[in-house]
Amino acid sequence: MRRTPDAAVTSLPRAPRDEAQGRVRQYVITMSIRMVCFLLMFFVQPIGWWTWVFGIAAAVLPYIAVVFANAGDDSVVTTVESPRIGIEAASGADQQTPPAHDVITLSETAPTVHGAESRP
């Protein structure tokens, strides 16, 4: 049986439930803006060029809302990254390449005692 690689949490796609909630929220907001445009088209007086803008927006926004609600995160390609591969690559790279100039390396040395002679 073939085992899939372990996945890092940060490389996983959004949960389907969260994606659906986001699409529903976006649809409701767009349709609310449509309703406001529809009401403004009738209640804003005197009738002018903005009446046509509100009418066109009220007619076009349902199409835009449906298209955006149906377009999920499927268009975004996500690859699952294994944290083990990253750790193995980092450990192998440290042994083969010298440290860069902008890397600060700290090392500890054994403390030395000054002024004391060693006694047998």
N, C-alpha and C positions, 0 to 999 in steps of 0.2 A: 504494500500500500504506500503510495507516494504522499509525503507530508508537505503541506504548504509551509513556506517560511514564516517565522514569527513577524508580526507587523508592529511597527512603531506607532504609537497612538497619534502622533502629530501628522503622520502620512495617510491616515485613513480618511475616506470621504465622509461627508456629512451623513448622519443617520437619515433614513428615508422619512421617518416621522418628522424630524426637524425640517427637512427640505419641503415636505408637503405643507407644514404650518407656515413656513416663510412664503410659499407661493400663494396660499390662501390669504395671508395678510396683505401681500402686494396686490392681489386682485380686489380685495375689499377697499383698500385705499384708492386704487384707480377708479373703481366704480363710485366711490363717494365723491371724488372730484368731478366725475361725470354728472352726478345728481346736482351738485352745486352749480355747475355750468348750465344745466338744464333749467334750474330755477332762476338763475341770474338772467337767462335769455328772456324770460317772461316778465320779471319784476324790475329790471333796471330800465328806467325811463329817463330821458327820451331815447327812442330807438336810434341807434347809430351803428358805426362800424364794429363796435365791441359786441353788439348783439349777434352779428354774423360770426364773430370769433367764438363766442359762447356756443352758438348753434353747431358750428363745425366741430368744436371740441366734444360736445355732447354726442355727436354722431360717430366720431372716429374713436373715442376712448374705449368703447366696448370691444372693438377689434383688437386694440393694443393690449387691453387687460387680458383677453383670452390667450393671445399669442404669448405674452410674457408668463402667464400662469401655467401654460402647457410646456414651456421651455424650462426643463429642470436643469440640474447640475450634470446631466449626461454629456453635455458638450465640453465640460471641463475634464481633461484626462488626469487622473490621479494614479500614481504608481505607489505600490506598497513597498516601503523600505524596511529592511530587516535591521534591527539594531546590532545583531551579532556580526553581520557583514561589516558594518561601520567600525565596530570595535576591532575586528581582526585586521581590517585594512589600516587602521591607525597604529596598531601595535607593530605591524610589519613595516610601515613607513618610517617609524621612529628609528629603527635599527639601520635602515639603508641610507637615509638622507641626513646630512648634517643639519643642525638647527639654523634657522634663518637669523639674520642680524637683528631683527626687531624682537627676538624672543629673549626673555629674561630667565636665566636658569639659576636656581638657588641650590646650594649644597651645604651640608653640615660637616664640620670636622670635629674630631675629638678635642676636648678642652685641654689646653696645656697648662701646667702648673709652673709658675715662674718663681725662682728663688728657693725651691725645695730640692734637696739632693735625694737621690734614690738610696734607700737603705736596704742592705741585704737581709 
